[in-house]
Amino acid sequence: MDAPSEPDNDVDTFAREHLPARDTWPELIFALPELRYPRRLNCVTHFLDRWIAEGRGHALCLIGEHESLTYRQLFEWVNRIANVLVHRLGLKPGNRVLLRSGNTPMMVATYLAVIKAGGIVVATMPLLRAREIAYPLNKARIRIALCDRRLSAEMEGARAHAPGLEEVVYWGGGPGSLEALMEAESPAFTAADTAADDVCLIAFTSGTTGEPKGAMHFHRDMLAICDTYARHVVRAGPEDRFIGSAPFAFTFGLAIILFPMRVGGSAVVLEKAGPEELAQAIGRERATVCFTAPTAYRAMLGKLAAYDLSSLRRCISAGESLNRATFDNWKAATGLTLLDGIGGTEMLHIYLASPEDEVRPGATGRPVPGYEARVVDEHGKEVPPGTVGRLAVRGPTGCRYLGDSRQTTYVKDGWNYPGDSYVMDEEGYFWYQARCDDMIVSSGYNISGPEVEAALLRHPGVLECGVVGAPDPDRGIIVKAYVVPAPGAAADAAFAKALQDFVKAEIAPYKYPRAIEFVTSLPKTASGKIQRFALRRHAAEAVAVGAPAPAPQSLAASA
């Protein structure tokens, strides 16, 4: 199954030609029977067409804020859009199509239509600006874009920076809109005859460590994340109603749509999904499975009295490290176990996690069935249990960057290296330590930034925090905490000293933050992750100019 398929005639072979050299791929593993897919495969037929063929087209599929769609209705939307792409816009199999929208039913329909027509989705975060949009347009040589009209300003601005962009079609009404074009097309469309290993998605990373990288994923990969993590950890069924906060352009967000569609369930699609909107929608739509980041669960804890979350039966946490305090507080308040997990754009989704009956509080979990993981030293040699090292993982999905020399940094000797430090215990559970670049070396000690964050978050006066290494003339690097105080907490020197003493009592005293800066907000990605690289930059700049500790401020602009 690892051998690449031969490309068909009259297709755009750009993606296949720009896959990394085969000997730089990770080893791919298909040991589970459910991962043995046919050689010819269009994944959309498994997510959508099958339910029509089985007579379940009447079942509710998408619940939007302004409209809801059954499987039959979504099937017809997808087919009409696929016809627009092929007949009006000249899409050939293998062409890349840029998508720009918040999480809406139309975004889901365009996503599936591009893939069904044999195209390759390149979805972008709604908050990107013109120059940022131009990067994937040029890197992936995209000539067609479908976009929510409300995002037209930056989309039009990107044209000046992307000369290869030929066609932009907007939805949201008006002459020439996607809806108008759809009305003139047939609701029938035969899925393109694609191979299981044809690229159907190029997911660009956030670019926090340099230029964004385009992770290339196949049709079979879209099914594999459902048949590993969703099947063996989430254990969802057709009665489940999924909800979450991640944008669909972020691969964590695929869980909200692909996981329920794999089993005939439904999804609640939210354009705005902050903690309050998410809590409201869970109660209103009786959602049963929630995917969001630890920061959102922490924020919702303060709103439980106002909203009804009783319909939930599964709560999945990913996107950043889940600390023990959040796990315990959520369990105590709701009776629900937060299922931690770690995944990534390069791997498409989660590869370390445990189902509810196997959760160990504080541990990320064990390898998801279908995946293998180990902890290794700097030479790639596996270390004994209880030893801190680098995480290495492999399975049915893996890193394949679009024309990028960084492929050989992420993949070594057949293993993917996501860049995380872990400890594996004697029973095979993996315990997160830090991102490799979040490990702080101060006065000869190795200190995990997330461990210090977890200790700070156990203090009732801390709402959010980020911990990084900051330059120091005496110690080289010190532990510095950026703290968002909880309402009522005084952002002053006395509170800073109280927090330092609190951390000394919670963990080894040498790990305490020697510097604390109070801020009103922290820099975050569109998916809610704290951007520690921005905090490190802020700390370095403050030392360079000899700046005194400022009054509490927002660091969001640092992103």
GUSEKOL-853447 format. One line per 3 residues: number of its first residue (from 1); their letters; for each residue x, y, z of C-alpha. Coordinates in Angstrom, 3 decimals, padded with zeros to 6 digits, always signed. Example, Ala and Ser with C-alpha at 12.3 -4.5 7.8 and 13.67 -1.06 7.14 Angstrom:
% residues 2
1 = as = +012.300:-004.500:+007.800; +013.670:-001.060:+007.140
//
This chain:
% residues 559
1 = mda = +000.000:+000.000:+000.000; +002.985:+002.318:+000.462; +003.905:+002.365:-003.229
4 = pse = +002.553:+005.510:-004.925; -000.161:+005.034:-007.522; +000.516:+006.031:-011.101
7 = pdn = -001.185:+009.315:-012.005; -004.065:+009.256:-014.470; -003.945:+011.136:-017.753
10 = dvd = -005.335:+014.677:-018.002; -004.821:+015.524:-014.346; -002.789:+018.207:-012.633
13 = tfa = +000.223:+016.322:-011.265; +001.716:+019.258:-009.346; +000.979:+017.788:-005.901
16 = reh = +002.360:+014.344:-006.698; +005.453:+015.853:-008.294; +006.074:+018.021:-005.226
19 = lpa = +005.754:+015.306:-002.598; +009.037:+014.896:-000.732; +011.464:+012.240:-001.926
22 = rdt = +010.077:+008.830:-001.024; +013.059:+007.926:+001.127; +012.321:+010.935:+003.373
25 = wpe = +008.758:+009.828:+004.177; +007.934:+008.299:+007.532; +007.232:+004.601:+007.547
28 = lif = +003.461:+004.151:+007.168; +001.715:+001.373:+009.091; -001.646:-000.189:+008.210
31 = alp = -001.793:-003.047:+010.714; -005.479:-002.647:+011.668; -007.948:-004.375:+009.324
34 = elr = -010.048:-001.191:+009.099; -007.055:+000.655:+007.593; -006.748:-001.581:+004.544
37 = ypr = -008.450:+000.675:+002.030; -009.023:-000.063:-001.653; -006.462:+001.311:-004.074
40 = rln = -009.034:+003.545:-005.788; -010.824:+005.731:-003.274; -012.597:+009.081:-003.072
43 = cvt = -013.070:+009.709:+000.635; -016.198:+011.879:+000.206; -018.207:+008.873:-000.963
46 = hfl = -017.543:+007.291:+002.452; -018.507:+010.406:+004.371; -021.579:+011.403:+002.365
49 = drw = -022.673:+009.309:-000.618; -022.872:+006.074:+001.378; -025.627:+007.441:+003.632
52 = iae = -027.730:+008.364:+000.620; -027.204:+004.896:-000.867; -028.218:+003.324:+002.450
55 = grg = -031.448:+005.315:+002.612; -030.392:+007.649:+005.451; -030.469:+010.881:+003.493
58 = hal = -033.208:+012.235:+005.769; -030.915:+012.142:+008.836; -029.708:+015.484:+010.183
61 = cli = -026.085:+016.162:+009.245; -025.152:+019.817:+009.893; -026.714:+022.210:+012.397
64 = geh = -025.720:+025.758:+011.513; -026.513:+029.026:+013.211; -028.813:+030.084:+010.365
67 = esl = -029.576:+026.831:+008.522; -029.385:+023.096:+009.049; -028.887:+020.385:+006.445
70 = tyr = -029.808:+016.733:+006.209; -027.382:+014.326:+004.552; -029.494:+014.523:+001.372
73 = qlf = -029.419:+018.328:+001.350; -025.672:+018.450:+001.937; -025.189:+015.790:-000.758
76 = ewv = -027.003:+017.983:-003.267; -025.107:+021.131:-002.228; -021.810:+019.296:-002.619
79 = nri = -022.774:+017.950:-006.032; -023.900:+021.334:-007.317; -020.665:+022.962:-006.140
82 = anv = -018.612:+020.167:-007.699; -020.425:+020.826:-010.991; -019.677:+024.556:-010.689
85 = lvh = -016.014:+023.775:-010.118; -015.761:+021.449:-013.108; -018.136:+023.098:-015.613
88 = rlg = -017.772:+026.802:-014.763; -014.278:+027.065:-013.311; -012.501:+024.353:-015.290
91 = lkp = -011.284:+022.353:-012.311; -009.158:+019.357:-013.212; -008.328:+016.551:-010.796
94 = gnr = -005.284:+017.620:-008.836; -005.993:+021.369:-009.019; -005.692:+023.138:-005.682
97 = vll = -008.605:+025.285:-004.460; -008.276:+027.894:-001.730; -011.171:+028.095:+000.744
100 = rsg = -011.826:+031.053:+003.034; -014.608:+031.099:+005.578; -015.530:+030.711:+009.187
103 = ntp = -017.178:+027.462:+010.273; -020.449:+027.365:+008.311; -022.446:+024.719:+006.432
106 = mmv = -021.294:+026.289:+003.153; -017.669:+025.913:+004.215; -018.289:+022.214:+004.836
109 = aty = -020.019:+021.851:+001.463; -017.232:+023.555:-000.488; -014.594:+021.514:+001.352
112 = lav = -016.257:+018.234:+000.423; -017.086:+019.385:-003.116; -013.475:+020.197:-003.957
115 = ika = -012.364:+016.749:-002.828; -015.263:+014.954:-004.506; -014.385:+016.659:-007.801
118 = ggi = -010.810:+015.412:-007.466; -009.370:+018.724:-006.320; -007.134:+019.507:-003.358
121 = vva = -008.385:+021.663:-000.491; -006.227:+024.462:+000.881; -008.288:+025.990:+003.689
124 = tmp = -007.142:+029.181:+005.396; -007.838:+030.782:+008.765; -010.405:+033.607:+008.489
127 = llr = -008.156:+036.079:+010.318; -005.299:+035.926:+007.795; -004.366:+039.123:+005.961
130 = are = -003.725:+039.574:+002.248; -000.002:+038.812:+002.286; -000.552:+035.787:+004.508
133 = iay = -003.231:+034.486:+002.129; -000.882:+035.000:-000.813; +001.698:+032.611:+000.666
136 = pln = -000.316:+029.381:+000.153; -001.705:+030.743:-003.125; +001.810:+030.983:-004.504
139 = kar = +003.351:+028.006:-002.727; +000.618:+025.617:-003.879; +000.123:+027.371:-007.251
142 = iri = -003.577:+027.929:-006.762; -005.712:+029.466:-009.496; -009.225:+028.992:-007.982
145 = alc = -010.566:+030.337:-004.686; -013.990:+030.038:-003.041; -014.611:+032.586:-000.312
148 = drr = -017.270:+033.927:+002.043; -018.136:+037.398:+000.775; -017.640:+038.824:+004.250
151 = lsa = -013.921:+038.063:+003.856; -013.640:+039.640:+000.407; -011.452:+042.620:+001.390
154 = eme = -008.382:+040.569:+002.290; -009.122:+038.053:-000.460; -009.112:+040.822:-003.067
157 = gar = -006.002:+042.278:-001.484; -004.235:+038.947:-001.967; -004.691:+039.117:-005.742
160 = aha = -001.922:+041.713:-006.063; +000.515:+039.305:-004.403; -000.594:+036.103:-006.188
163 = pgl = -000.520:+036.497:-009.977; -001.485:+032.864:-010.535; -004.919:+033.348:-008.954
166 = eev = -007.431:+033.440:-011.812; -010.885:+032.784:-010.365; -012.450:+033.937:-007.094
169 = vyw = -016.079:+033.039:-006.466; -017.828:+034.394:-003.391; -020.799:+033.006:-001.549
172 = ggg = -023.204:+035.128:+000.438; -025.641:+036.205:-002.280; -025.581:+038.607:-005.189
175 = pgs = -025.010:+038.286:-008.943; -022.341:+035.745:-009.827; -022.361:+034.309:-006.313
178 = lea = -021.657:+030.666:-005.690; -025.321:+030.181:-004.726; -026.443:+031.618:-008.082
181 = lme = -024.069:+029.327:-009.955; -025.224:+026.345:-007.918; -028.860:+026.919:-008.875
184 = aes = -028.002:+026.372:-012.542; -026.175:+023.090:-011.906; -027.375:+019.535:-011.410
187 = paf = -027.675:+018.029:-007.909; -026.065:+014.859:-009.324; -022.320:+014.361:-009.620
190 = taa = -020.171:+011.248:-009.860; -017.144:+011.401:-007.602; -013.807:+011.694:-009.352
193 = dta = -011.988:+008.385:-009.696; -009.106:+009.154:-007.361; -006.491:+006.924:-005.774
196 = add = -006.314:+006.290:-002.050; -002.906:+007.968:-002.089; -003.894:+010.993:-004.151
199 = vcl = -003.429:+014.251:-002.258; -006.784:+015.804:-001.270; -005.650:+018.304:+001.402
202 = iaf = -002.697:+020.627:+001.869; -002.876:+021.968:+005.415; -000.542:+024.863:+006.106
205 = tsg = +000.971:+025.179:+009.561; +000.701:+028.429:+011.480; +004.252:+029.477:+010.683
208 = ttg = +005.293:+029.999:+014.303; +008.820:+028.702:+013.560; +009.355:+030.322:+010.167
211 = epk = +007.486:+030.191:+006.890; +004.311:+028.043:+007.014; +004.765:+024.451:+005.891
214 = gam = +002.207:+022.700:+003.697; +001.368:+019.233:+005.053; +000.041:+017.001:+002.266
217 = hfh = -002.615:+014.421:+003.102; -004.232:+011.678:+001.064; -007.826:+010.512:+000.627
220 = rdm = -007.079:+007.482:+002.818; -005.708:+009.738:+005.565; -009.093:+011.418:+005.977
223 = lai = -010.623:+008.017:+006.691; -007.694:+006.818:+008.789; -008.125:+009.472:+011.490
226 = cdt = -011.755:+008.386:+011.802; -010.917:+004.683:+011.886; -008.188:+005.073:+014.517
229 = yar = -008.754:+007.898:+016.984; -012.481:+008.469:+016.463; -013.312:+004.778:+016.420
232 = hvv = -011.115:+003.582:+019.277; -010.991:+006.615:+021.579; -014.081:+008.765:+020.975
235 = rag = -016.249:+005.691:+020.231; -019.037:+007.721:+018.665; -022.245:+006.503:+017.050
238 = ped = -024.998:+007.867:+014.793; -026.827:+009.286:+017.804; -023.921:+011.598:+018.645
241 = rfi = -023.921:+015.324:+017.964; -020.434:+016.846:+017.716; -019.449:+020.411:+018.553
244 = gsa = -016.147:+022.265:+018.875; -014.253:+025.508:+018.626; -011.446:+024.851:+016.150
247 = pfa = -011.625:+026.453:+012.685; -012.019:+023.914:+009.873; -008.784:+025.268:+008.380
250 = ftf = -007.047:+023.839:+011.464; -006.908:+020.037:+011.156; -008.123:+019.588:+014.755
253 = gla = -011.380:+021.088:+013.441; -011.867:+018.184:+011.036; -013.080:+016.146:+014.005
256 = iil = -016.229:+018.249:+014.152; -017.317:+017.273:+010.633; -015.522:+014.104:+009.543
259 = fpm = -015.924:+012.077:+012.730; -019.732:+012.309:+012.876; -020.079:+011.844:+009.097
262 = rvg = -018.057:+008.637:+009.263; -020.722:+007.113:+011.552; -023.841:+008.942:+010.331
265 = gsa = -023.999:+011.401:+013.234; -024.413:+015.168:+013.148; -022.328:+018.281:+013.754
268 = vvl = -023.084:+021.672:+015.270; -021.265:+024.255:+013.146; -020.381:+027.513:+014.927
271 = eka = -018.808:+030.603:+013.367; -018.091:+032.088:+016.779; -017.099:+029.471:+019.315
274 = gpe = -015.570:+031.222:+022.277; -016.216:+029.574:+025.655; -019.516:+031.404:+026.179
277 = ela = -020.847:+030.740:+022.660; -019.714:+027.124:+022.918; -021.444:+026.619:+026.269
280 = qai = -024.647:+028.216:+024.964; -024.677:+026.022:+021.851; -024.032:+022.816:+023.784
283 = gre = -027.186:+023.399:+025.795; -029.260:+024.727:+022.898; -028.394:+021.920:+020.469
286 = rat = -027.917:+019.127:+023.019; -024.415:+018.312:+021.805; -022.896:+015.069:+023.076
289 = vcf = -019.230:+015.266:+022.027; -017.145:+018.411:+022.487; -013.692:+019.185:+021.054
292 = tap = -011.874:+022.257:+022.329; -008.675:+023.428:+024.020; -007.914:+023.360:+027.767
295 = tay = -008.197:+027.156:+027.966; -011.810:+026.920:+026.809; -012.672:+024.249:+029.369
298 = ram = -011.129:+026.412:+032.091; -013.148:+029.413:+030.927; -016.384:+027.393:+030.795
301 = lgk = -015.907:+026.290:+034.392; -016.927:+029.770:+035.473; -020.108:+029.629:+033.382
304 = laa = -021.511:+026.239:+034.340; -024.243:+027.701:+036.506; -025.614:+029.666:+033.559
307 = ydl = -025.613:+026.902:+030.924; -026.847:+023.360:+030.606; -024.068:+020.974:+029.614
310 = ssl = -025.897:+017.856:+030.743; -026.132:+016.442:+027.203; -022.338:+015.985:+026.965
313 = rrc = -020.902:+012.500:+027.285; -017.430:+012.982:+025.771; -015.109:+015.980:+026.203
316 = isa = -011.897:+015.960:+024.191; -009.043:+018.324:+025.016; -006.208:+019.028:+022.571
319 = ges = -004.313:+021.897:+021.026; -002.151:+022.487:+024.096; -001.143:+020.668:+027.250
322 = lnr = -003.977:+019.733:+029.633; -002.856:+020.382:+033.195; -004.053:+018.330:+036.161
325 = atf = -005.905:+021.236:+037.790; -008.133:+021.703:+034.749; -008.722:+017.948:+034.521
328 = dnw = -009.694:+017.697:+038.199; -011.829:+020.845:+038.259; -013.795:+019.820:+035.162
331 = kaa = -014.375:+016.331:+036.562; -015.531:+017.703:+039.892; -017.876:+020.231:+038.326
334 = tgl = -019.404:+018.106:+035.541; -018.648:+014.490:+036.359; -017.041:+014.194:+032.909
337 = tll = -013.528:+012.950:+032.179; -011.512:+015.177:+029.887; -009.840:+013.014:+027.243
340 = dgi = -006.422:+014.494:+026.632; -004.647:+013.991:+023.332; -001.831:+015.248:+021.172
343 = ggt = -001.814:+015.498:+017.409; -000.604:+017.872:+014.756; -001.022:+019.234:+011.266
346 = eml = +001.718:+016.967:+009.935; -000.006:+013.857:+011.320; -003.485:+015.242:+010.472
349 = hiy = -004.979:+014.480:+013.875; -004.470:+012.889:+017.315; -002.061:+009.961:+017.743
352 = las = -001.581:+009.820:+021.543; -004.695:+009.514:+023.723; -006.666:+007.046:+025.822
355 = ped = -010.356:+006.111:+025.858; -012.288:+007.093:+028.969; -011.931:+003.761:+030.753
358 = evr = -008.121:+003.856:+030.376; -007.405:+007.497:+031.258; -004.626:+008.248:+033.708
361 = pga = -005.076:+011.796:+035.066; -002.093:+013.897:+034.054; -000.950:+011.573:+031.267
364 = tgr = -001.603:+012.312:+027.604; -002.311:+008.633:+027.092; -000.977:+005.724:+025.078
367 = pvp = -000.581:+005.416:+021.306; -003.939:+005.454:+019.543; -004.606:+002.014:+018.003
370 = gye = -002.949:+002.047:+014.599; -000.019:+004.187:+015.805; +003.300:+003.463:+017.497
373 = arv = +005.242:+005.861:+019.717; +008.468:+005.886:+021.675; +010.716:+008.271:+023.587
376 = vde = +014.249:+008.628:+022.220; +017.486:+010.490:+022.919; +019.190:+012.993:+020.615
379 = hgk = +020.537:+010.111:+018.507; +017.158:+008.470:+017.982; +017.856:+005.637:+020.431
382 = evp = +014.923:+004.594:+022.633; +015.411:+005.564:+026.282; +014.255:+003.564:+029.341
385 = pgt = +010.855:+004.266:+030.944; +010.963:+007.266:+033.256; +013.526:+009.112:+031.133
388 = vgr = +012.810:+012.458:+029.476; +013.382:+012.397:+025.738; +011.966:+013.312:+022.346
391 = lav = +008.684:+011.848:+021.158; +008.793:+009.799:+017.953; +005.630:+008.456:+016.333
394 = rgp = +004.462:+006.592:+013.226; +001.223:+005.125:+011.912; -001.135:+005.288:+008.914
397 = tgc = -000.628:+009.069:+008.581; +002.579:+011.047:+008.561; +004.489:+014.119:+007.504
400 = ryl = +004.862:+014.922:+003.808; +005.697:+018.594:+003.291; +005.003:+020.372:+000.031
403 = gds = +008.406:+021.109:-001.494; +010.128:+021.902:+001.803; +013.627:+021.053:+002.990
406 = rqt = +012.320:+020.857:+006.567; +010.943:+017.394:+005.727; +014.202:+015.832:+006.912
409 = tyv = +013.973:+017.685:+010.214; +010.496:+016.367:+011.025; +011.091:+012.811:+009.707
412 = kdg = +014.144:+010.758:+010.619; +014.721:+007.032:+010.097; +011.049:+006.461:+009.289
415 = wny = +009.704:+008.191:+012.420; +007.882:+011.497:+012.790; +009.360:+013.889:+015.355
418 = pgd = +006.622:+016.363:+016.393; +008.996:+018.354:+018.621; +007.688:+017.349:+022.062
421 = syv = +009.513:+016.160:+025.165; +007.879:+013.202:+026.935; +008.385:+010.563:+029.571
424 = mde = +006.908:+007.078:+029.076; +006.119:+005.094:+032.213; +006.381:+001.339:+032.770
427 = egy = +002.796:+000.804:+031.608; +003.244:+002.607:+028.319; +001.540:+005.885:+029.258
430 = fwy = +003.128:+009.030:+027.875; +003.527:+012.050:+030.151; +004.013:+015.417:+028.500
433 = qar = +006.960:+017.550:+029.618; +007.159:+020.430:+027.138; +007.646:+021.377:+023.570
436 = cdd = +011.314:+020.741:+022.927; +011.802:+024.487:+022.552; +009.750:+025.148:+025.729
439 = miv = +012.219:+023.288:+027.948; +013.992:+025.986:+029.984; +017.609:+025.397:+030.991
442 = ssg = +018.398:+027.677:+033.941; +021.511:+027.425:+036.141; +022.033:+023.874:+034.909
445 = yni = +018.465:+022.725:+035.656; +016.017:+021.502:+033.020; +012.653:+023.113:+033.799
448 = sgp = +009.404:+022.416:+031.952; +007.504:+025.620:+031.208; +004.125:+023.821:+031.109
451 = eve = +004.827:+022.273:+034.531; +005.311:+025.736:+036.028; +002.155:+026.926:+034.228
454 = aal = +000.207:+024.044:+035.736; +001.391:+024.999:+039.223; +000.429:+028.647:+038.724
457 = lrh = -003.003:+027.690:+037.410; -003.728:+025.891:+040.655; -003.752:+029.295:+042.358
460 = pgv = -007.285:+030.771:+042.367; -005.901:+034.208:+041.488; -004.542:+033.061:+038.108
463 = lec = -006.865:+033.035:+035.122; -004.288:+032.225:+032.427; -000.522:+032.135:+032.188
466 = gvv = +002.392:+031.424:+029.901; +005.881:+030.503:+031.108; +009.070:+030.878:+029.071
469 = gap = +012.795:+031.313:+029.485; +013.932:+034.936:+029.629; +017.510:+036.208:+029.249
472 = dpd = +019.210:+037.142:+032.510; +022.719:+038.613:+032.937; +023.505:+036.505:+036.008
475 = rgi = +021.835:+033.160:+035.330; +021.796:+033.200:+031.541; +018.132:+032.197:+031.426
478 = ivk = +015.490:+032.494:+034.127; +011.921:+031.252:+034.349; +009.505:+034.080:+033.573
481 = ayv = +005.722:+033.900:+033.895; +003.229:+036.069:+032.077; +000.077:+035.993:+034.199
484 = vpa = -003.492:+037.101:+033.471; -004.932:+037.670:+036.967; -008.391:+036.362:+037.822
487 = pga = -011.070:+039.002:+038.493; -010.419:+040.624:+041.843; -006.738:+039.718:+042.022
490 = aad = -004.360:+042.672:+042.393; -001.629:+042.808:+039.758; +001.061:+044.076:+042.114
493 = aaf = +004.356:+043.066:+043.669; +002.695:+041.478:+046.690; +000.626:+039.186:+044.482
496 = aka = +003.712:+038.302:+042.423; +005.548:+037.297:+045.598; +002.536:+035.262:+046.733
499 = lqd = +002.530:+033.398:+043.412; +006.248:+032.667:+043.658; +005.811:+031.251:+047.138
502 = fvk = +002.824:+029.232:+045.988; +004.807:+027.622:+043.152; +007.689:+026.798:+045.523
505 = aei = +005.212:+024.893:+047.675; +003.655:+023.080:+044.699; +006.760:+021.909:+042.802
508 = apy = +010.541:+021.847:+043.339; +011.527:+025.341:+044.509; +014.212:+025.800:+041.845
511 = kyp = +011.444:+025.812:+039.207; +009.637:+028.876:+040.517; +009.295:+031.914:+038.178
514 = rai = +011.946:+034.433:+039.171; +010.136:+037.067:+037.100; +006.385:+037.606:+036.827
517 = efv = +004.751:+040.058:+034.462; +001.022:+040.708:+034.715; -000.836:+041.072:+031.412
520 = tsl = -004.463:+041.448:+030.369; -004.260:+038.793:+027.659; -001.821:+036.341:+026.087
523 = pkt = -000.903:+035.964:+022.408; -002.714:+032.978:+020.896; -003.156:+031.272:+017.562
526 = asg = -006.556:+031.161:+015.858; -006.994:+027.709:+017.384; -006.466:+029.004:+020.936
529 = kiq = -002.883:+027.881:+021.594; -000.667:+030.195:+023.607; +002.120:+031.460:+021.361
532 = rfa = +005.094:+031.001:+023.654; +007.450:+032.042:+020.875; +005.836:+035.499:+021.084
535 = lrr = +006.334:+035.544:+024.852; +009.996:+034.563:+024.422; +010.427:+037.356:+021.893
538 = haa = +008.744:+039.842:+024.231; +011.010:+038.773:+027.097; +014.133:+039.114:+024.960
541 = eav = +013.107:+042.543:+023.680; +012.380:+043.785:+027.197; +015.866:+042.786:+028.336
544 = avg = +017.484:+044.290:+025.234; +016.016:+047.730:+025.896; +016.275:+047.480:+029.672
547 = apa = +012.548:+048.072:+029.987; +011.038:+048.260:+033.472; +008.105:+046.005:+034.293
550 = pap = +005.098:+047.582:+032.537; +001.569:+047.961:+033.775; -000.717:+045.062:+032.819
553 = qsl = -001.269:+045.052:+029.069; -002.485:+042.863:+026.268; +000.244:+040.892:+024.546
556 = aas = -002.092:+039.811:+021.755; -000.308:+042.128:+019.333; +002.879:+040.159:+019.876
559 = a = +001.370:+037.377:+017.775
//
